[in-house]
Every structure is written in C-alpha cells, then in structure tokens.
Amino acid sequence: MPRAIRIQEPGGPEQLELADIAVPEPGPGEVRLRQAACGVNFIDCYHRSGLYPLPQLPHGIGVEACGVVEAVGSGVRDVVEGDRVAYAAPPPGAYAEARVVPADRLIPVPDEISDPVAGGTTLRGLTAWLLLHRAFRVRRGHTLLVHAAAGGVGQILCQWADYLGATVIGTVGDSDKAQVAAEHGCHHPVVYTRDDFREKVEAITGGRGVDVAYDSVGAATFEASLDCLRPRGLMVSYGNASGAPPAIEPGLLGRKGSLFLTRPVLFDYVADRQDLLEGAAAYYDAVIQGVVEPRVGRSYPLEGAAQAHRDLEARATTGASVLELGRG
Ligand SMILES: NC(=O)c1ccc[n+]([C@@H]2O[C@H](COP(=O)([O-])OP(=O)(O)OC[C@H]3O[C@@H](n4cnc5c(N)ncnc54)[C@H](OP(=O)(O)O)[C@@H]3O)[C@@H](O)[C@H]2O)c1
C-alpha cells in the first residue's frame, strides 16, 4: 500500500504521521500519480498549524509534487499514462507516494528538469513568476527589496530579478545566508537580525527607496518594509513566515507616500489553465536556460516530513526543501 503523511489535528510538526493509504481509481477529470518528489513549502506549515484551516480532519498535507501518470479517468485529454508531470495546487495531500489529482492542474515536465526540481520548486518558481511578471512587471533599472533572500522562493526571485536587470536588496537571517544570497542574484544582502534594513535601503538607494518590496516574512517586517518604498511604490505582502502582518488602515498608505499594497495568492494567478501553463513554461525555461538555478537545500525521505517542517520553521534551511519519495 502507498504511504502518506496525514494530520489528525492542527498543531506542531509532531502531528505529521505516516500512514498507509488506499488510493482510489481516478474519477472523471482526474488522474492517479505515482509520485517521485514533493516540495515542503511554508504553506504546508500554515495548513499543519491551523493558520490556514483544512476543510476536514484527518487530512493530507502538501500542495506540490511531481510524478508519473499511472491511470487516467474519463474525460481527461491532455495527459496519458506514463507522462511525467508536476502540480502546485490544492487540495493538500502531496506528501504521498501515490494520489489522485485533478488533471487540469497538471503541468508537463521537460526532460531537462529533474524530479527534485520539478517536485520541489515548481510552486516556488511559479510564485517568483507571478511576483516579477504579474503582480508587478520588473524591468531594467528597478530596485527591489526581497525578504528571506536565501530561502526557497527568495533565491529564485533574486536570480530572476537579476536577469531582468533589477537591483536586488535582500534580507537574510545570518552571514552564511548572506553569502548564499549573494551567490544567487542578490546584489546587496542585509543581515536584518543585526542591521536595520530600513537604514540599509536608505543608504543603498540614496534616500529614494525601492520600487517594490516583496515581503514573505509578514509580522516582523511588514511596517518597516512600507518605510523602504519610494513614493507610489508597491508593497507585495505574500507570506507570513514570522506570523500574519498587522491590519492596517488605508490612510497609512497615504501618509507613507501614496503607496500601493497587494496580497497575491499564487493559486489565484494560475486558476486559469493558460496562465498556469504560461507561468510553468516561463519558469522551466528560465531553469533550462540557466537564468535560474534552483537549489534543493535539504532533501528528506517521506518519514522525515516532521523534521523538514522543524528545519523550515527554525530558519535552518536555504533553498528549497524536498521529500524524495523513493528514499524510504
Ligand atoms: N502568496 C503565495 O502565493 C505564496 C506562494 C509561495 C510561497 N509563499 C510564501 O513565501 C515564503 C517563502 O516560502 P518558502 O517555502 O520558500 O520558505 P523559505 O523562504 O525557504 O523559508 C522561510 C524563511 O523566512 C525567514 N523567516 C523570517 N522570520 C522567520 C520566522 N519567525 N520563522 C521562520 N522563518 C522566518 C527565514 O529566512 P531568514 O533566516 O533569512 O530570515 C526562513 O528561512 C513563505 O512566507 C510562504 O508563505 C507565498
């Protein structure tokens, strides 16, 4: 029987339990996948902890994986048995050796993209695509602030932004991460556990401020990120690694220079299948061309899911974390 990670109730990493599961035949519009690798993303911690409640319990965890199509339900046209595919989509349940998923969420994986990269970085790559090409259109000459620049999304974001000609100021938790960020497209790493990143941004931009602030850290950085923006700059709040950001009143955006604020969610940007395929093709192409070199920082067997969550939440990782499903 295939194995999967389930939670019985919200809580800490200890809630992630290994279980044998029965995987049904795919229904109409569905396929059954034999999975090779799945990504460990911060959103999985939000699902596990209850910050983003799951529809019912017990429930699977994980929203990203790659694998091979094993069986196809009625009405499925775009994929056939044996195809290598990836997905980055709810419902959670990706930490599993096999599962049934909706066919319209599947992305064809080029041969040049390995299982750990397809299974563990597609969601992060799509996120970087939406941040750089949809929420804002980054061009040569823009200056960006990227928090957690050595992290999974952060590394991809910085490399891609560098390629687009932007200047990247990135925050990191320690000096080893500063080195990692500098090697992955970040021009000005700032150790924000030691230095005030507002002051650094002011000095680096000559007092002008950045065009866009990409803030995935949330509670700990949100307000200071607003202070880093130039007048009419864009604040992109896209994550809660340190907790949810505070509620703000619109007048604050006015007082800080007629700022814009957006809170993008990847799944809304790729709800349309054409957008999903466009974003995935842009990301995989960037990887194949060497524009982005996605780094799998840590890889675990399926039963290492709890340790993977502990490491991610303890800020102990750089790059992407992946569960490799053949490794049990
Ligand atoms: N909106 C969307 O659709 C979307 C999609 C994908 C990801 N995201 C968000 O993007 C972010 C990055 O995701 P990821 O999976 O690639 O994770 P990650 O960036 O690899 O890991 C999170 C990083 O956040 C930093 N951090 C700062 N304060 C923290 C705290 N109190 N606890 C834990 N980490 C803290 C740490 O880096 P330092 O030590 O360098 O500070 C940590 O390594 C997450 O916030 C995630 O929710 C959003």
PDBQT file of the ligand as one rigid body, heavy atoms in Angstrom, charges set to zero:
ROOT
HETATM    1  N1  LIG A 401       1.425  34.123  -1.664  1.00  0.00    +0.000 N 
HETATM    2  C1  LIG A 401       1.729  32.995  -2.246  1.00  0.00    +0.000 C 
HETATM    3  O1  LIG A 401       1.008  32.521  -3.138  1.00  0.00    +0.000 OA
HETATM    4  C2  LIG A 401       2.968  32.249  -1.825  1.00  0.00    +0.000 A 
HETATM    5  C3  LIG A 401       3.420  31.165  -2.580  1.00  0.00    +0.000 A 
HETATM    6  C4  LIG A 401       4.597  30.521  -2.174  1.00  0.00    +0.000 A 
HETATM    7  C5  LIG A 401       5.269  30.946  -1.032  1.00  0.00    +0.000 A 
HETATM    8  N2  LIG A 401       4.754  31.982  -0.322  1.00  0.00    +0.000 N 
HETATM    9  C6  LIG A 401       5.444  32.459   0.874  1.00  0.00    +0.000 C 
HETATM   10  O2  LIG A 401       6.807  32.661   0.545  1.00  0.00    +0.000 OA
HETATM   11  C7  LIG A 401       7.597  32.487   1.710  1.00  0.00    +0.000 C 
HETATM   12  C8  LIG A 401       8.779  31.622   1.376  1.00  0.00    +0.000 C 
HETATM   13  O3  LIG A 401       8.355  30.285   1.269  1.00  0.00    +0.000 OA
HETATM   14  P1  LIG A 401       9.423  29.115   1.237  1.00  0.00    +0.000 P 
HETATM   15  O4  LIG A 401       8.638  27.869   1.355  1.00  0.00    +0.000 OA
HETATM   16  O5  LIG A 401      10.357  29.288   0.083  1.00  0.00    +0.000 OA
HETATM   17  O6  LIG A 401      10.209  29.347   2.613  1.00  0.00    +0.000 OA
HETATM   18  P2  LIG A 401      11.687  29.916   2.869  1.00  0.00    +0.000 P 
HETATM   19  O7  LIG A 401      11.778  31.313   2.381  1.00  0.00    +0.000 OA
HETATM   20  O8  LIG A 401      12.674  28.949   2.360  1.00  0.00    +0.000 OA
HETATM   21  O9  LIG A 401      11.738  29.891   4.437  1.00  0.00    +0.000 OA
HETATM   22  C9  LIG A 401      11.215  30.941   5.191  1.00  0.00    +0.000 C 
HETATM   23  C10 LIG A 401      12.312  31.952   5.574  1.00  0.00    +0.000 C 
HETATM   24  O10 LIG A 401      11.674  33.059   6.184  1.00  0.00    +0.000 OA
HETATM   25  C11 LIG A 401      12.597  33.678   7.042  1.00  0.00    +0.000 C 
HETATM   26  N3  LIG A 401      11.985  33.994   8.346  1.00  0.00    +0.000 N 
HETATM   27  C12 LIG A 401      11.985  35.203   8.934  1.00  0.00    +0.000 A 
HETATM   28  N4  LIG A 401      11.386  35.160  10.130  1.00  0.00    +0.000 NA
HETATM   29  C13 LIG A 401      11.021  33.885  10.332  1.00  0.00    +0.000 A 
HETATM   30  C14 LIG A 401      10.376  33.222  11.398  1.00  0.00    +0.000 A 
HETATM   31  N5  LIG A 401       9.987  33.872  12.510  1.00  0.00    +0.000 N 
HETATM   32  N6  LIG A 401      10.147  31.895  11.300  1.00  0.00    +0.000 NA
HETATM   33  C15 LIG A 401      10.514  31.236  10.186  1.00  0.00    +0.000 A 
HETATM   34  N7  LIG A 401      11.139  31.808   9.116  1.00  0.00    +0.000 NA
HETATM   35  C16 LIG A 401      11.384  33.135   9.195  1.00  0.00    +0.000 A 
HETATM   36  C17 LIG A 401      13.781  32.731   7.203  1.00  0.00    +0.000 C 
HETATM   37  O11 LIG A 401      14.869  33.255   6.441  1.00  0.00    +0.000 OA
HETATM   38  P3  LIG A 401      15.944  34.220   7.193  1.00  0.00    +0.000 P 
HETATM   39  O12 LIG A 401      16.527  33.440   8.327  1.00  0.00    +0.000 OA
HETATM   40  O13 LIG A 401      16.924  34.554   6.146  1.00  0.00    +0.000 OA
HETATM   41  O14 LIG A 401      15.155  35.392   7.687  1.00  0.00    +0.000 OA
HETATM   42  C18 LIG A 401      13.274  31.437   6.601  1.00  0.00    +0.000 C 
HETATM   43  O15 LIG A 401      14.327  30.657   6.062  1.00  0.00    +0.000 OA
HETATM   44  C19 LIG A 401       6.661  31.988   2.806  1.00  0.00    +0.000 C 
HETATM   45  O16 LIG A 401       6.270  33.080   3.618  1.00  0.00    +0.000 OA
HETATM   46  C20 LIG A 401       5.473  31.482   2.016  1.00  0.00    +0.000 C 
HETATM   47  O17 LIG A 401       4.285  31.510   2.755  1.00  0.00    +0.000 OA
HETATM   48  C21 LIG A 401       3.622  32.630  -0.693  1.00  0.00    +0.000 A 
ENDROOT
TORSDOF 0
